[in-house]
Structure formats: structure tokens, C-alpha cells
Amino acid sequence: MNEYDAIVIGTGSGMIIAERLLRENPDARIAVIDKDMAGGICLTRGCIPSKLVISPVEVLYDLEKLSDVIHAEVKGVDFRKIMKRMRKKIDSESRMIERSLIEFERIDYFKSPARFVSPYTLEVDGKSIRSEKIFIGSGSRPMVPEIDGLTESGYLTSDTILYLEDMPESMVIIGGGYIAIEYGNFFARAGCDVKIVEMLPRILSGEEPEISMAVHQELSEHAEIYTSHRVVKVESDGGIKRVHAESRDGRRIFEGEEILVAVGRESNSDILMPENAGIETDERGWIEVDEFLETSLRGVYAIGDANGKHMFRHVANREAIVAYMNAFHNAGIRMDYSAIPHAVFCQPEVASVGMKEEEAVRKHGKENILIGFEEMKSTGKGQGLNLSGFAKIIVHRESGKILGAHIVGKAASILIQEVTTVMSLNAPYHSILQAIHIHPALGEVVSWACGNLMRVDEYHKMIERVFQLSSQA
Ligand SMILES: Cc1cc2nc3c(=O)[nH]c(=O)nc-3n(C[C@H](O)[C@H](O)[C@H](O)COP(=O)(O)OP(=O)(O)OC[C@H]3O[C@@H](n4cnc5c(N)ncnc54)[C@H](O)[C@@H]3O)c2cc1C
């Protein structure tokens, strides 16, 4: 049996732990395990490859917005080149990580599936390995629902889509969450005939309703979007796949050359078998942790997607540091999820941090909430670029603390950062108003929203008018 100072499962955020430990204790012996390409999901199947693929169409969106003043002719999107560029970058970075894992003499790197066999002991590559400090960063994988005929007909997931050589002429996307919308937006704008079929009443159902609506409005100019449609059956006939979906109005059939299934993520616990070590999971297999990220087995921590909390790489990175500090320095740091930002990289872009309105009202009462609002087109830069979108800031009336912020429109993922910083510092919204913002930059949309607070009911009347006007435009 090989004994280690630490065992790290997953080469994504888990690598932060291995690096930190070796920096502080160069004599430490660490086992690092990953059954897939080194670098984890973010580098090899998630954030990075998806953004390398989808980002170029943002330029098309900008041109579309400015079509009355810039008469550009786009000859096409070179899908093959985009995919080749993506694969080259990912392969080289993953190989670099793999080489460093192999060459580092204090690390034993196992490129195989591991499973717990008893508390503190795992089996990998036919060997038993043991440590009193284990970090589970086993990530997640695409969830594939049981749909009649789906397997036989063939489908893509966010993993396998990365192997496409040529752009399909048409695609049916099952799901309307952020992965479905990011890829749907890309393919639709790049010239593929896209149909998005979502079971819930709206796409991006994790976002504020008005944000979903803003994306729906603009994306539906390029893709067909069907909400409240449940896929019940898939058939394939030669090169064409047929997706049968049911709604209140009956059954519809959507045809496409490819089907992308993007309905969520599931746990890898069935491979890791934490139950053999007495490590508790919830009913979906996500590993249960306390606020210090420790599992039910002392000294064993679960970080990133594995704990099923906020499945983003930036969260996993922070959790890795918190788990490391708690495990090796007894730091007693509680993981704080109150100001976790995220973005959806479609056009218009979406970004959000903290509470949604419904949660804020539920927790604090409607009378204690104020909502700030401003449109992108109010700023000089927004007018110059003919931008749509807005910022919504939710504030606690008495304390002035920002409870949440939601932005849709160009550069939303950048604009949200100012609010995130203020929230992380636990500072009130006045601090944004106090800071001088560059005029007439897009950043003004955040400060003006903070200066334009209103009661919840007033906000709803106003947002209705905004949508009526934009649908008439
Ligand atoms: C298409 C897509 C786009 C995304 N875009 C973004 C984005 O823009 N921004 C963002 O923040 N997040 C994004 N994410 C999410 C992000 O990729 C994940 O949250 C992050 O990579 C999780 O990191 P991790 O450290 O938990 O797991 P990782 O270390 O990245 O992955 C876990 C690794 O462990 C391996 N493993 C699992 N079980 C075992 C086992 N028993 N034995 C051996 N190895 C095992 C897995 O195969 C995997 O390689 C995206 C995800 C997808 C799929």
C-alpha cells in the first residue's frame, strides 16, 4: 500500500492544492489521479474550448447592431479553422500539464479511474493508495436523459461536440440552460439552422425572468426557440434526426442533422464510490460537505463540481484554496457563496451575482427591497454601439447592501465584476456611486442603476414598459 501526504482526484482545481502543498512542503508526496485528459473539464471539455469556439460570433452580433452605419459583408464562418484552433490550444496545454505531472518526482500521477475501497483508501491502476488528506475534485459529466430512441439515433454532448469537423446544416438542441444557449447562439449566428427545445417555460431559467426574455427576444431572430416542450422520442432516418416533443398544444417534430443534448450535469460518484469510505452524498450523488468543505469523513474534502453547489471553475478554484487552508493549516475558513458571479457567453451576454429578486423578497420582504435599473443605451458608448440590454441591482433598503445584480448586454461579464467586488467587501451600493466612473463608458450603466433605485412594484411597471417598447421597435 502506497501512503501519501495528500491524494488529489481531478486535475482541474485540484491542481491548486497539489501546487500549494509542494510550495509549502517540497518533501510532500502526492498522488494525483485523473482518468481523462490532464487539466480537468474546464480546460479540456468546458470553459476554455467552448469559449474558443463560440467567441468569434460576438463580432457578428456587433456588426448586426451597427448594420445601419457599417455595411459589412461577412463571407462566412470558417468552422473547421475554429475547431482546429481550439483543439490545438487545448491539446498543447493539456500535454504541458501532463508532462509536469509525470516529471515531478514528488507526484505519482495515475491516469486511470479511482474508487474508494475503505475510509482513506482508494484503488487505482490495481494499486491501493492511502492518505489521511484526500481532496475530491472529481467534477461532473453531461447528463443524458432517458429518451426513447436517443441512443440509437446518436447525439452530441458538450464533450463530443468538440470533435465535430464540419458545421452541421441543422441542429436540434435539447435543453435551454447556459451550455445549450451558448452553443445554440454560436451555431445559429454561424449559419446553422438551430432549434432549441426546452422543457421549462423559459430558457436560462436560472436567470431573472426579464433577463431570459431579453436573450429569448434577440436569439429568436436567429434560432427557433420552443419552451414548455418536453422531448419524448427521437428517431433517425438516413442523415436526418427527428425529435418529438410534447407541449400543451400537442406534439411537434423537429428535424436536424445533429442533436445536441445539454440538459445539465451529473455526478461522477458512481465511478468514485465514496460510499465505500462512508462519505455521504445526496440523492443525486453530489458529495455532501460542511461549510469548511469537509465531507462526512474527517480530512476528506470535496471541491468544485463534485459537491454540486456552484458548478463554475472560479468557484472550484476558491474552494480548492479554502479546503487546502482548512486541511493543512487548520484555518477554519467557511466557504462564502454570497457573492459568486457567473456569466452566460451568448449575445446578448448575461452576467449575474448574488440573489435574484424572488429570493431577496422572500428573505427580506418586498418593502425592504429596492431595485435599481439602467439601460445600456443610456450611456454614450451604448448609443454609439447601438446596444440593447440593461443592469438590474437589488439593494437592501435599510443597510444599503447590494443583495444581487443581473446584467444583460455587451460586456456583462466584465461589468458584473464591479458589483462583485463591492459585495465581497460587504460595502453598500453608495460606494459604487461614490467611485468616479469613466464617461461615457459602459461602466456607467452600473453606477446609474445604483443611482436609480425604486420600489419593487414600481420596477415591475417600468420593466413591462421597457419590453413593450422593445418588442414594438
Ligand atoms: C461546455 C461547458 C462550458 C463551461 N463554461 C464555463 C465557464 O464559462 N465558466 C466557468 O466558470 N465554468 C464553466 N464550466 C464549468 C467548469 O468547466 C467546471 O465547473 C469546472 O471545470 C469543474 O472543475 P473541477 O475542479 O470540479 O473538476 P475537474 O478537475 O475539472 O474535472 C474532474 C476530473 O476528474 C476526473 N474524474 C472523475 N472521477 C474520477 C475518478 N473516479 N477517478 C479518476 N478521475 C476521475 C474527471 O474525468 C475529470 O477529468 C463549463 C462546463 C462545460 C461542460
The ligand as a Gaussian input file, in Angstrom:
#p B3LYP/6-31G(d) Opt

LIG

0 1
 C      -19.459000      23.264000     -22.038000
 C      -19.068000      23.817000     -20.695000
 C      -18.788000      25.150000     -20.569000
 C      -18.416000      25.680000     -19.349000
 N      -18.159000      27.010000     -19.265000
 C      -17.776000      27.537000     -18.088000
 C      -17.448000      28.914000     -17.991000
 O      -17.516000      29.653000     -18.972000
 N      -17.053000      29.394000     -16.793000
 C      -16.975000      28.589000     -15.685000
 O      -16.600000      29.065000     -14.627000
 N      -17.292000      27.280000     -15.749000
 C      -17.688000      26.747000     -16.924000
 N      -17.966000      25.402000     -16.994000
 C      -17.909000      24.589000     -15.758000
 C      -16.477000      24.211000     -15.409000
 O      -15.878000      23.582000     -16.513000
 C      -16.466000      23.303000     -14.195000
 O      -17.173000      23.910000     -13.155000
 C      -15.046000      23.026000     -13.700000
 O      -14.232000      22.563000     -14.744000
 C      -15.079000      21.996000     -12.567000
 O      -13.797000      21.793000     -12.113000
 P      -13.444000      20.668000     -11.032000
 O      -12.136000      21.068000     -10.473000
 O      -14.585000      20.457000     -10.162000
 O      -13.297000      19.318000     -11.867000
 P      -12.139000      18.942000     -12.928000
 O      -10.853000      18.631000     -12.292000
 O      -12.110000      19.954000     -13.977000
 O      -12.709000      17.606000     -13.517000
 C      -12.682000      16.422000     -12.785000
 C      -11.791000      15.411000     -13.424000
 O      -11.770000      14.262000     -12.581000
 C      -11.929000      13.099000     -13.375000
 N      -12.536000      12.049000     -12.551000
 C      -13.804000      11.990000     -12.080000
 N      -13.999000      10.885000     -11.344000
 C      -12.824000      10.217000     -11.350000
 C      -12.384000       9.020000     -10.779000
 N      -13.177000       8.268000     -10.016000
 N      -11.114000       8.638000     -11.000000
 C      -10.274000       9.375000     -11.754000
 N      -10.637000      10.542000     -12.318000
 C      -11.890000      10.963000     -12.117000
 C      -12.856000      13.568000     -14.491000
 O      -12.769000      12.710000     -15.590000
 C      -12.314000      14.965000     -14.768000
 O      -11.280000      14.957000     -15.720000
 C      -18.319000      24.840000     -18.208000
 C      -18.582000      23.469000     -18.325000
 C      -18.962000      22.961000     -19.548000
 C      -19.236000      21.485000     -19.678000

